[in-house]
Amino acid sequence: MNFITKLIMGTNRPESKPRSVYLKETLALRQIWHNRSYNDFGLERILRLVLMLLSFIMPGTFIRQLCGRKQLLIRKVVIEAYSLFKISWYFFLFRMDLTTSLTALIISLILTIDTVHFMFSKIFLNDIHRQPISFKRTLLMTLINILEIIICFAFIYSYIDDSNTIPGRIIFSAGHPLTDLQTIYFSFVTSATIGYGDIAPVDPLVIKLVVIQIMLSLFFLVIVITTITNRLHDDTFYNKRKDTYR
């Protein structure tokens, strides 16, 4: 076993190979439709069905399918790389000064919708998804996903600010176009809901986006993180508590 493989994959690997992702999603959709594992109704049922249907067109599902029937850990590592790629994508856009590119905006929205869909599915579809390989890993991936959403909103704010060609239209209280670092700072402050200082939203469109970002942040930070941390030390099929001696 070479050093790189051991560094990334470790030494313990499950023997089982995952099934086709789209086959699993189809079976899961039937499971929800027939209430085989959970008795949902009303708005909750509609939300669960919508989340399940959307999973068929999400980039993350396609990437997991591309991994084929490889070992489970390989698929997991590929998804981790995909999550890190999404963060790198936004820094690439800022670095290359592509904050006025409509194509970049559309791709960014698709990537972030994929992340938001994944986070909502973790909560509302937890009865049909396989138990996490590790709750600590799930917490780490959740923090990475939250970071990605924050930076995506920063890019959206930069796009609106830099694309503004209407005379007299003020986007932020600073009264002038913000730097990339300032929009990232503004997005972090919005997600943390700690109150604005010298930079505050003025444009109605930005205010609406801020409300959406705050709602998502509260959901992810309060509900998702709390749910995961409460099970942080639970055993999983891959990780069972071992006796250690010091």
N, C-alpha and C positions, 0 to 999 in steps of 0.2 A: 504494500500500500504506500503510494508516494506521499510526500509531505503535504502537498496542496489538497489532495483528496481527504486526508485525515484531518487537516485543518478545518475544512468546510463541512465535511460530512460526519466526522467523528468515527467511532469504531463500531457502534451498535446500529444495525440497519434492519428494519422489518423485512421479512421475506415476501410478504404479500405485495402484489402489484395492483394498482388502482384500476378500476373499470373505466370505460369511456365516460367522459364528463357529460356529454350530451345525453347519453343513456341514463346516467344517474339523475340528471335534471328532469328528464321525461318521467321517470319513475317517481321522483319527488313531487312533480306536479300532480300526478294521479293520486298520490298519497294525500296531498292537501285537498284535492277536489272531493275525495271520498271520506274525508275526516278519519283516516286510518290511524293516525298517531296523535291527533290533537283536535278537540272539539271547538273549532272557531266559528264565529258568526258575525254578521254585520260588517262594520268598517274594518275590523281586524281581519276578517276573512278576505275581504276585497283587497286590502293592502298586501296580505300574504300571497294571494294569487298574482297580483301585479308584480311584486318583487320576483316571484318565480318565473313569470313570463319574460320579464326584462333580462333575466340571467342568460337567456338564449342568445342575446345580441350584445352582451357585454364583452369588451376586449379581454378581460381577465379570464372569462370562461373559454374563449378561443385559445388563449395562450396555454391554459391547462390542458386543453384538448390536444394541442400540438405536441405536448410532452408525451402523448400516447400512453402506452402501458409500461412506462418506465417505473423504476422503483419509486415508492411514495416520497422518500426524502428528496429525490431529484426534482420531482414536481414542486415540492415545498420550496426548495432553494431557488428554482426558476421564478416562482412567484415573489420571493424576496427580492431577487434581482430586478424584477419588473417594478416593484414598489420603489426601489432606489432609483431606477431609471426615470420614473415619473418626477421625482424631486429634482434629479439632474436636468431634466427637460426644461423646467422653469428657469433654473440658473443659466442654462444655455441661452434661453430667450432673452434674459436680462443682459447677459454678457455680449450677445450679438446685436443688441439694440433692436429687437424684433417686437417691441411692445405696441407697434401700430399695425402688425400683420393680422389680417382677418383670419387667414388660414391657421396661424398659430393659436389664435383665440379659439377657433372651432375645435382643433385637436385637444387643446387644454381642457375645454369644457367636457369633451367626451371622456378624457382620462379621469377627470374629477367626478363626473357622474358615476363612472365605474367604481370609484373608491367609495362614494356615498352609498351606492347600492350595496356594496359589500358590507359596509358597516351596519346598515339597516338590516340586512339579511342575517347578520350574526345575532341580532336580538330577536327578530320576529320569526325567523326560520330555524331557530336553534334545535327544534324537535326533529328536524329531518336531516340536518347536517351532522356528519360524523363528529364525534368528540374531538376537540383540539388535540393535536399531538403534544402540546405543552401549553399550559395557561400562561406561563412566563413568556413564551414566544408570542402568544396571542397579544399579550400586553405590549410587548415591544413593537409588533407590527401595527397595533392600534395607534401607538404614539407616532410612528412613521406616517401612517395614513392621515392623522390629524395635522402633522407638519405639512404634508403635501397639500391638504385643503387650504391651510393658511396661506401658503405661498401661491397657490392658484388664485385665491381672492386678491392677493397683492398684484398679480399679473393683470387681473381684470381691472383693478383700479388704475393701474398704469396705462392700460389700453384706453380706458375712457378719458383719462387725463391727457395723454399724449395725442389722442386723436381729436381732441376738442378744437374745432375750427370756427365755432360760433363766437363772434365778438361779444364781450360782456358776460359770457357764461363762466361762472366761477364753480369749479369742481370741489375744491377744498378751501378751508378757511385761510390757508396760507396765502391765497390769492395769486399763486404762480404754480407752474407745473412742478410736481414733486420729483425728486430723484428716485431711482429704483430702491435704494436703501430706505428712504422715507416711506414709500408705499408698503414695503415689507414690514417696517416698524408699525405703521398704521394698522396693517392686517393683524399683527400679533396683539396689539393693544385691543382691537375689536374683539378678537377671540377670547382674550383674557377678561373682557368686560370690566376693566379697571378704571375706565373713564378717560376721556380725551384731554390732551394738554394743548399744545400749540397747533395741532393738526386735527381738524374735525370735518366731517362731511357737510357739504352745503348743497350740492346738486341733488335734486329729488331722486334720480336714478341711483346714485351712489348711496343715498340714505336707505333706499329699499334693499339694496344689496347688503348693506350693513345689518339690517334687521334679519335677513336670511342667514348671514354668517353667524350672528349671535345665537339664533335659534339652533343652528347646527352645532355650534360650539357647546352650548348648554347640554344638548342631547348627548354628544360624544363624551364630554368631560364628566358629566354627572352620572348619566345612565350607563353608558358603555364601560367606562373605566371602572366605575363602582362594581358593576356586574362581574367584571373580570378579576378585579383585585380580591373580591370575596371568595374566589375559587382558586387563588394563586397557588396554594399549596396542595390542591386536590390531586389525587393520582389520575393518570390517563392510561390509555391502552399502551402507550409507548414509554411513559415514565411512571414507574411505581417507586414508592418510597423505599430507599435502601438503608440498611443499618450501617452507620459509620462509627468509627472509633477514633478518638483523638488521643 
